[in-house]
Amino acid sequence: MAKKAESTLPNMLLSLTAIALVAAAALAALNGVTKEPIAAAQQAKVENAISAVLPAFDKLEDRDVDGHLCHVGLDAEGNMVGAAIEAGNDKGFGGHLQLMVGFDAQGNVSGYQILETHETPGLGAKADQWFQKDGKGCVVGSNPAESALTVKKDGGSVDAISGSTITSRAFLGIVNDASAVFAQINNANTTDYED
């Protein structure tokens, strides 16, 4: 029969250190195995979102505008047909909210997809459908550059998600911010054509 180790401080520290090293090695190995599939799934989500929110395009050009990743859709002649802009903020009820917002060449919202959300299921999480074309707070087709999108409670024209005004404000703030980024892209394209 093996002799039981004496319960002393050095023995306890040695045991805990060994357990921590084994756990750290297991977590590192697991991270190495899952890192690439997670990155591939995130990239596929972004690509699907771009296709869902942009009008039909022949070519895609990526740009960084004020820290926002923008995907500009071009037709066969190189004319901009729209842009998909990744934007987010931490003002949601559940924290960070990240969207892919699409605009047509005139600056009208052509669609959106939620890339990341921590909103409450059944309440703020309804934003994935609430603001879509057939949703109660539809923003698709509106032009935030002409009239900023705000909830009715704040004097605007958009119906907030019932019980989720904070999420609705955060969502509309993101769309308005993305519209400002789109205006910069549009102005840059107009300037390029005038030169």
Secondary structure by P-SEA (a helix, b strand, c coil): ccccccccaaaaaaaaaaaaaaaaaaaaaaaaacaaaaaaaaaaaaaaaaaaccccccbbbbbbccccbbbbbbcccccccbbbbbbccccccccbbbbbbbbcccccccccccccccccccccccccccccccccccccccccccbbbbccccccccccccccaaaaaaaaaaaaaaaaaaaaaaaaaaaaaac
